[in-house]
Amino acid sequence: MAAPTAAEPRPIDLLIEAGWVVPVCPAAEALAGHAVAVDGGRIVEVLPTAEAGRRYAPRQRESLPGHVLIPGLVNLHTHAAMALLRGYADDLPLMAWLKERIWPAEGRFVGPEFVHDGTLLAAAEMLRGGITCFNDMYFHPEEAARAARTVGIRAALGVLAFEFPTRYGTDADDYLRKGLAVRDALRDDPLVSFCMAPHAPYTVADRTFERIATLAAQLETPIHVHVHETADEVAQSIRQHGVRPLERLRRLGLLGPGLVAVHAVHLDPDEIALLAGTGSAVAHCPTSNMKLGSGIAPVTALEARGVRIGLGTDGAASNNRLDLFHEMRHAALLAKAATGDAAALNAHRVLAMATLDGAAALGLDDRIGSIEPGKEADLCAVRLDEWQFGPVFDPVSHLVYVAGREQVSHVWVRGQCRLRDTFLTELSAEQLIDTLALWQNKLSS
């Protein structure tokens, strides 16, 4: 009888060998000398590199021994096309920023071309910084989708609603009609999902909120809304409606596991309990909140009650970077400063907020947000082997407190490489520079 032979290595599309793999789930793990096997756009296995070499025959192999491999980052709140307004209205409080600078500029310039080009620039910036999915709230979602498709990034697009007219729509019903039509047209795109996106309690009427609550339940989509961003917003709601904004949203049926409450800075203990009890999520935007002088969100109190928290950049007009490495660092440091507790919001927890928790808030955690078999291969490699980053005792600590987006070297979305050795695979720097120059001239005129 012939002796049994060893199993032939399994052919797969891609094998990524890394110095460390941080899967995020299970939590608080950093696996040294591991590899991730990818086939058909999905993760097949996470295993020691030596074993991977025997088990798999990859058509493509990436050897990154000085890198940490993490899930692609999830930007839970942005207005991507506003990349064209970066630095346009700095050093102003929120309502002056909106009413005196941003809304007038949007009234003059925002149309399909603005949204496409601005989103293209934003998507390129986000991919360069390891972001593989962004949750957007802006006009012309069809153009945002077109730009995202060009770059190869995943997009959760908002079905926007305001009460007042803009160049995009005449009233809330018109905004919803247009946004829902785009959702219907793109429902089969594997990189596109949708949220209902009423702008804020101070720009949306009760009737519209009630309709959005109904639509979200019927379509099983999240609701993405600014809420409790400033103290003035809360005071204004009490004057006009007799209750604080979150209580108004509760009465109108918006709170629940699908709600993404953006900013949530000015919350009292009862409101924190309300968010926890309804399973609502929060999009924490620490840099934008600091820059606009809005305040510091009570993240540790939310965390203590079990509220799901993701991280967002907000738009580049109020940040001014679409950079989740900055948000991770700022979130961690602000939590420590606000509570006087150096152990608050540790590095592993903040990384989970920037990945799996953001994905869960969008209802995408069964597909992305962690490095687990069966999930889609949205991955980010961060280089830590340069002298200025050593020594590396804990790679996750380095991700939050040492590294920046400049150390992102490779990014994959559904197993497709979209950033290789720091260069975008689908766009050239020259194309982006030409687009920037065109719009700077227009906006300066």
ZALUMVO-139727 format. One line per 10 residues: number of its first residue (from 1); their letters; for each residue x negated, y, z of C-alpha. Coordinates in nm, 2 decimals, always signed. Each point is the difference from the previous one (the first is absolute). Layout:
N
NUM	a	X Y Z | ...
***
This chain:
445
1	maaptaaepr	+0.00 +0.00 +0.00 | -0.14 +0.34 -0.10 | -0.07 +0.24 +0.29 | +0.26 +0.29 +0.03 | -0.12 +0.33 -0.15 | +0.04 +0.34 +0.16 | +0.30 +0.20 -0.12 | -0.07 +0.23 -0.29 | -0.01 +0.37 +0.10 | +0.33 +0.17 -0.08
11	pidllieagw	+0.00 +0.26 -0.28 | +0.12 +0.34 +0.12 | -0.01 +0.35 -0.14 | -0.21 +0.17 +0.27 | -0.21 -0.07 +0.30 | -0.11 +0.30 +0.22 | -0.28 -0.08 +0.24 | -0.04 +0.27 +0.27 | -0.21 +0.07 +0.31 | +0.32 +0.01 +0.19
21	vvpvcpaaea	+0.37 -0.06 -0.07 | +0.25 +0.18 +0.22 | +0.33 -0.16 -0.08 | +0.21 +0.22 +0.24 | +0.22 -0.29 +0.07 | -0.10 -0.18 +0.22 | -0.07 +0.32 +0.19 | -0.34 +0.11 +0.13 | -0.20 -0.24 -0.22 | -0.32 +0.08 -0.20
31	laghavavdg	-0.12 -0.31 -0.18 | -0.37 +0.01 -0.07 | -0.13 -0.17 -0.32 | +0.34 -0.07 -0.14 | +0.15 +0.00 -0.35 | +0.35 +0.06 -0.15 | +0.12 -0.23 -0.28 | +0.24 +0.17 -0.24 | +0.20 -0.16 -0.29 | +0.29 +0.14 -0.20
41	grivevlpta	-0.01 +0.32 +0.19 | +0.05 -0.17 +0.34 | -0.22 -0.09 +0.29 | -0.06 -0.38 +0.00 | -0.22 -0.03 +0.31 | -0.23 +0.18 +0.24 | -0.30 -0.23 +0.10 | -0.37 +0.00 +0.07 | -0.21 +0.10 -0.30 | -0.20 -0.32 +0.00
51	eagrryaprq	+0.31 -0.21 -0.01 | +0.16 +0.22 -0.27 | -0.30 -0.07 -0.22 | +0.08 -0.38 +0.01 | +0.38 +0.03 -0.01 | +0.05 +0.25 -0.29 | -0.13 +0.06 -0.35 | +0.08 +0.37 -0.05 | +0.02 +0.16 -0.35 | -0.13 +0.31 +0.17
61	reslpghvli	-0.21 +0.03 +0.32 | -0.06 +0.32 +0.20 | -0.29 -0.03 +0.25 | +0.02 +0.28 +0.25 | -0.21 -0.11 +0.30 | -0.03 +0.35 +0.15 | +0.37 +0.08 -0.03 | +0.31 -0.04 +0.21 | +0.31 -0.12 -0.19 | +0.33 +0.13 +0.13
71	pglvnlhtha	+0.36 +0.01 -0.13 | +0.07 +0.29 -0.23 | +0.11 +0.31 +0.19 | +0.36 +0.11 +0.00 | +0.07 +0.37 -0.01 | +0.34 +0.02 +0.17 | +0.08 +0.36 -0.09 | -0.11 +0.23 -0.28 | +0.11 +0.24 -0.27 | -0.25 -0.12 -0.26
81	amallrgyad	+0.05 +0.26 -0.27 | -0.08 +0.27 +0.24 | -0.36 -0.08 -0.05 | +0.02 +0.28 -0.26 | +0.08 +0.24 +0.29 | -0.30 -0.10 +0.21 | -0.12 +0.31 +0.18 | +0.27 +0.21 -0.16 | +0.17 +0.11 +0.33 | -0.24 -0.06 +0.29
91	dlplmawlke	+0.01 +0.12 +0.36 | +0.37 +0.06 +0.03 | +0.27 -0.16 +0.23 | +0.24 -0.24 -0.16 | +0.30 +0.22 -0.08 | -0.22 +0.29 -0.13 | -0.20 -0.25 -0.20 | +0.32 -0.14 -0.16 | +0.20 +0.31 -0.05 | -0.27 +0.25 -0.09
101	riwpaegrfv	-0.24 -0.21 -0.21 | +0.10 -0.36 -0.08 | +0.36 +0.03 -0.10 | -0.06 +0.30 -0.22 | -0.29 -0.17 -0.17 | +0.21 -0.32 -0.05 | +0.28 +0.21 -0.15 | -0.24 +0.14 -0.26 | -0.20 -0.31 -0.09 | +0.15 -0.33 +0.10
111	gpefvhdgtl	+0.12 -0.21 -0.29 | -0.07 -0.34 -0.15 | -0.36 +0.09 -0.11 | -0.09 +0.15 +0.34 | +0.12 -0.31 +0.18 | -0.17 -0.24 -0.23 | -0.34 +0.18 +0.00 | +0.01 +0.08 +0.38 | +0.09 -0.36 +0.08 | -0.27 -0.13 -0.23
121	laaaemlrgg	-0.26 +0.21 +0.19 | +0.14 -0.11 +0.33 | +0.01 -0.37 -0.09 | -0.36 +0.02 -0.12 | -0.10 +0.16 +0.33 | +0.19 -0.25 +0.21 | -0.14 -0.30 -0.18 | -0.35 +0.14 +0.03 | +0.06 +0.01 +0.38 | +0.13 -0.36 +0.03
131	itcfndmyfh	+0.38 +0.08 -0.01 | +0.18 -0.26 -0.21 | +0.36 +0.11 +0.08 | +0.16 +0.34 +0.06 | +0.35 +0.11 +0.11 | +0.09 +0.31 -0.20 | +0.27 +0.26 +0.04 | +0.01 +0.24 -0.30 | +0.18 +0.10 -0.31 | +0.00 -0.20 -0.33
141	peeaaraart	-0.07 -0.35 +0.14 | -0.01 -0.14 -0.35 | -0.32 +0.21 -0.07 | -0.15 -0.10 +0.33 | +0.06 -0.36 -0.10 | -0.16 +0.05 -0.34 | -0.31 +0.16 +0.16 | -0.03 -0.28 +0.27 | +0.03 -0.26 -0.28 | -0.29 +0.16 -0.19
151	vgiraalgvl	-0.23 -0.02 +0.31 | +0.13 -0.34 +0.11 | +0.11 +0.10 +0.35 | +0.31 -0.12 +0.19 | +0.27 +0.27 +0.05 | +0.31 +0.02 +0.22 | +0.19 +0.29 -0.16 | +0.26 +0.22 +0.16 | +0.36 +0.05 -0.12 | -0.02 +0.37 +0.10
161	afefptrygt	+0.29 +0.21 +0.14 | +0.03 +0.37 +0.08 | +0.31 +0.22 +0.01 | -0.15 +0.29 -0.20 | -0.08 +0.02 -0.37 | -0.35 -0.04 -0.15 | -0.13 -0.05 -0.34 | +0.05 -0.37 +0.05 | +0.36 -0.01 +0.12 | +0.31 +0.22 +0.07
171	daddylrkgl	+0.11 -0.15 +0.33 | -0.03 -0.31 +0.22 | +0.23 -0.21 -0.22 | -0.21 +0.08 -0.31 | -0.32 -0.09 +0.18 | +0.14 -0.33 +0.11 | +0.14 -0.08 -0.34 | -0.33 +0.06 -0.17 | -0.20 -0.19 +0.26 | +0.23 -0.30 +0.00
181	avrdalrddp	-0.02 -0.02 -0.38 | -0.38 -0.02 +0.02 | +0.03 -0.27 +0.26 | +0.22 -0.20 -0.23 | -0.24 +0.04 -0.29 | -0.31 -0.11 +0.20 | +0.15 -0.27 +0.22 | -0.21 -0.27 -0.16 | -0.33 +0.18 +0.03 | -0.22 -0.20 +0.24
191	lvsfcmapha	-0.19 +0.30 +0.12 | +0.30 +0.23 +0.06 | +0.26 +0.01 +0.28 | +0.23 +0.27 +0.12 | +0.12 +0.18 +0.31 | +0.29 +0.23 +0.05 | -0.17 +0.34 +0.07 | +0.22 +0.27 +0.15 | -0.25 +0.28 +0.05 | +0.08 +0.11 +0.36
201	pytvadrtfe	+0.29 +0.08 +0.23 | -0.03 +0.37 -0.07 | +0.04 -0.05 -0.38 | +0.26 -0.28 -0.01 | +0.37 +0.02 +0.09 | +0.19 -0.26 +0.20 | +0.19 -0.12 -0.30 | -0.32 -0.07 -0.19 | -0.15 -0.18 +0.30 | +0.31 -0.22 +0.03
211	riatlaaqle	-0.01 -0.09 -0.36 | -0.38 -0.08 +0.02 | +0.06 -0.23 +0.30 | +0.26 -0.19 -0.20 | -0.22 -0.03 -0.31 | -0.30 -0.11 +0.21 | +0.21 -0.28 +0.15 | +0.14 -0.11 -0.34 | -0.34 +0.01 -0.17 | -0.21 -0.12 +0.29
221	tpihvhvhet	-0.24 +0.29 -0.03 | -0.18 +0.19 +0.28 | +0.09 +0.36 +0.08 | -0.30 +0.24 -0.01 | +0.07 +0.34 +0.17 | -0.18 +0.28 +0.18 | +0.12 +0.03 +0.35 | -0.10 +0.19 +0.32 | -0.31 +0.15 -0.17 | +0.01 +0.33 +0.18
231	adevaqsirq	+0.15 +0.14 +0.32 | +0.19 +0.26 -0.22 | +0.17 -0.28 -0.20 | +0.13 -0.15 +0.32 | +0.12 +0.34 +0.14 | +0.17 +0.08 -0.34 | +0.19 -0.33 +0.01 | +0.13 +0.07 +0.34 | +0.12 +0.34 -0.11 | +0.17 -0.13 -0.32
241	hgvrplerlr	+0.12 -0.34 +0.10 | +0.00 -0.01 +0.38 | -0.24 -0.29 +0.02 | -0.37 -0.07 -0.07 | -0.08 -0.14 -0.35 | -0.05 -0.36 +0.10 | +0.33 -0.02 +0.18 | +0.17 +0.15 -0.31 | -0.16 -0.27 -0.22 | +0.12 -0.27 +0.25
251	rlgllgpglv	+0.36 +0.13 -0.02 | -0.02 -0.01 -0.38 | -0.12 -0.36 +0.00 | -0.36 +0.04 -0.12 | -0.19 -0.15 +0.29 | -0.11 -0.36 -0.03 | -0.27 -0.24 -0.12 | -0.01 +0.18 -0.34 | -0.06 +0.35 +0.13 | -0.34 +0.15 -0.05
261	avhavhldpd	+0.00 +0.31 +0.22 | -0.28 +0.23 -0.13 | -0.20 +0.20 +0.25 | +0.22 -0.05 +0.30 | -0.21 +0.24 +0.20 | +0.25 +0.16 +0.24 | +0.17 -0.30 +0.17 | +0.12 -0.03 +0.35 | +0.00 -0.33 +0.20 | +0.37 -0.08 -0.10
271	eiallagtgs	-0.08 +0.05 -0.37 | -0.30 -0.23 +0.03 | +0.22 -0.26 +0.15 | +0.26 +0.06 -0.27 | -0.26 -0.06 -0.28 | -0.11 -0.32 +0.18 | +0.35 -0.13 +0.06 | +0.10 +0.05 -0.36 | -0.31 -0.16 -0.14 | -0.09 +0.33 -0.19
281	avahcptsnm	-0.35 +0.07 -0.12 | -0.21 +0.31 +0.02 | -0.24 +0.14 -0.27 | -0.28 +0.17 +0.21 | -0.18 +0.28 -0.20 | -0.25 +0.13 +0.26 | -0.21 +0.22 -0.24 | +0.30 +0.18 -0.16 | +0.15 +0.05 +0.35 | -0.32 +0.16 +0.12
291	klgsgiapvt	-0.05 +0.21 -0.30 | +0.35 +0.14 +0.00 | -0.01 +0.05 +0.37 | +0.30 -0.23 +0.05 | -0.13 -0.18 +0.30 | -0.12 -0.35 +0.11 | +0.24 -0.29 -0.04 | +0.05 -0.21 +0.32 | -0.15 -0.31 -0.16 | -0.11 -0.18 +0.31
301	aleargvrig	+0.35 +0.04 +0.15 | +0.16 -0.13 -0.33 | -0.25 -0.29 +0.00 | +0.08 -0.09 +0.36 | +0.37 -0.03 -0.09 | -0.09 -0.22 -0.30 | +0.09 +0.25 -0.28 | -0.16 -0.10 -0.33 | -0.25 +0.28 -0.10 | -0.16 +0.04 -0.34
311	lgtdgaasnn	-0.24 +0.27 -0.12 | +0.06 +0.26 -0.27 | -0.21 +0.28 -0.15 | +0.29 +0.23 -0.09 | -0.06 +0.19 -0.32 | -0.34 +0.14 -0.10 | +0.15 +0.35 +0.03 | +0.02 -0.04 +0.38 | -0.29 -0.23 +0.09 | -0.20 +0.05 -0.24
321	rldlfhemrh	-0.13 -0.35 -0.06 | +0.18 -0.32 -0.09 | -0.23 -0.19 +0.22 | +0.12 -0.27 +0.24 | -0.35 -0.04 +0.16 | +0.05 +0.36 +0.12 | +0.34 -0.09 +0.13 | -0.12 -0.31 +0.19 | -0.27 +0.20 +0.17 | +0.22 +0.30 +0.08
331	aallakaatg	+0.28 -0.23 +0.13 | -0.23 -0.18 +0.23 | -0.18 +0.31 +0.13 | +0.32 +0.20 +0.05 | +0.16 -0.28 +0.19 | -0.29 -0.01 +0.24 | -0.02 +0.38 +0.04 | +0.38 +0.03 +0.05 | +0.02 -0.27 +0.27 | -0.35 +0.03 +0.16
341	daaalnahrv	-0.03 -0.37 -0.05 | -0.31 -0.11 -0.21 | +0.15 -0.34 -0.04 | +0.31 +0.13 -0.18 | +0.06 -0.11 -0.36 | -0.31 -0.21 -0.05 | -0.16 -0.05 -0.34 | +0.17 -0.34 -0.08 | +0.34 +0.15 +0.08 | -0.06 +0.31 -0.22
351	lamatldgaa	-0.11 -0.22 -0.29 | +0.32 -0.20 +0.03 | +0.20 +0.32 -0.01 | -0.18 +0.09 -0.33 | +0.08 -0.34 -0.15 | +0.25 -0.25 +0.13 | +0.22 +0.24 +0.20 | +0.03 +0.23 -0.30 | +0.09 -0.29 -0.22 | +0.26 -0.12 +0.25
361	alglddrigs	+0.17 +0.34 +0.02 | +0.05 -0.02 -0.38 | +0.13 -0.36 +0.01 | -0.31 -0.12 -0.18 | -0.18 -0.19 +0.28 | +0.09 -0.33 -0.16 | -0.21 +0.10 -0.30 | -0.28 +0.23 +0.12 | -0.16 +0.15 +0.31 | -0.22 -0.29 +0.12
371	iepgkeadlc	-0.24 -0.26 -0.15 | +0.21 -0.32 +0.02 | +0.06 -0.29 -0.23 | +0.30 +0.06 -0.23 | -0.02 +0.38 +0.02 | -0.08 +0.22 -0.30 | -0.37 +0.08 -0.02 | -0.01 +0.37 +0.08 | -0.35 +0.03 +0.14 | -0.26 +0.27 +0.08
381	avrldewqfg	-0.38 -0.05 +0.05 | -0.19 +0.25 +0.22 | -0.37 +0.01 -0.01 | -0.17 +0.01 +0.34 | -0.36 -0.11 -0.08 | -0.16 +0.35 -0.05 | -0.24 +0.11 +0.27 | +0.21 +0.28 +0.13 | +0.28 -0.24 +0.10 | -0.22 -0.24 +0.20
391	pvfdpvshlv	+0.01 -0.18 +0.23 | +0.34 -0.16 -0.05 | +0.12 -0.16 +0.32 | +0.37 +0.01 -0.10 | +0.09 +0.06 -0.37 | +0.35 +0.11 +0.09 | -0.13 +0.27 +0.24 | -0.22 +0.11 -0.29 | +0.29 +0.02 -0.24 | +0.18 +0.24 +0.24
401	yvagreqvsh	-0.28 +0.20 +0.16 | -0.29 -0.01 -0.24 | +0.09 -0.07 -0.36 | +0.19 +0.22 -0.25 | +0.17 -0.05 -0.33 | -0.33 +0.06 -0.17 | -0.11 -0.35 +0.12 | +0.29 -0.17 -0.18 | -0.17 -0.19 -0.29 | +0.27 -0.24 -0.14
411	vwvrgqcrlr	+0.38 +0.00 +0.00 | +0.23 -0.27 -0.13 | +0.37 +0.02 -0.06 | +0.18 -0.33 -0.06 | -0.34 -0.15 -0.06 | -0.09 +0.25 -0.27 | -0.31 +0.21 +0.06 | +0.09 +0.37 -0.01 | -0.32 +0.14 +0.15 | -0.34 -0.16 -0.07
421	dtfltelsae	-0.32 +0.12 +0.16 | +0.18 +0.33 +0.08 | +0.13 +0.06 -0.36 | +0.36 -0.02 -0.10 | +0.05 -0.26 -0.26 | +0.30 +0.16 -0.18 | -0.09 +0.37 -0.01 | -0.32 +0.20 -0.05 | -0.12 +0.29 +0.21 | +0.00 +0.22 -0.31
431	qlidtlalwq	+0.38 -0.06 -0.06 | +0.07 +0.10 +0.36 | -0.22 +0.31 -0.02 | +0.17 +0.11 -0.32 | +0.35 -0.04 +0.16 | -0.11 +0.20 +0.30 | -0.14 +0.28 -0.21 | +0.32 +0.03 -0.20 | +0.22 +0.03 +0.31 | -0.23 +0.23 +0.19
441	nklss	+0.03 +0.24 -0.29 | +0.38 -0.03 -0.01 | +0.04 +0.04 +0.37 | -0.24 +0.30 +0.02 | +0.18 +0.19 -0.27
***
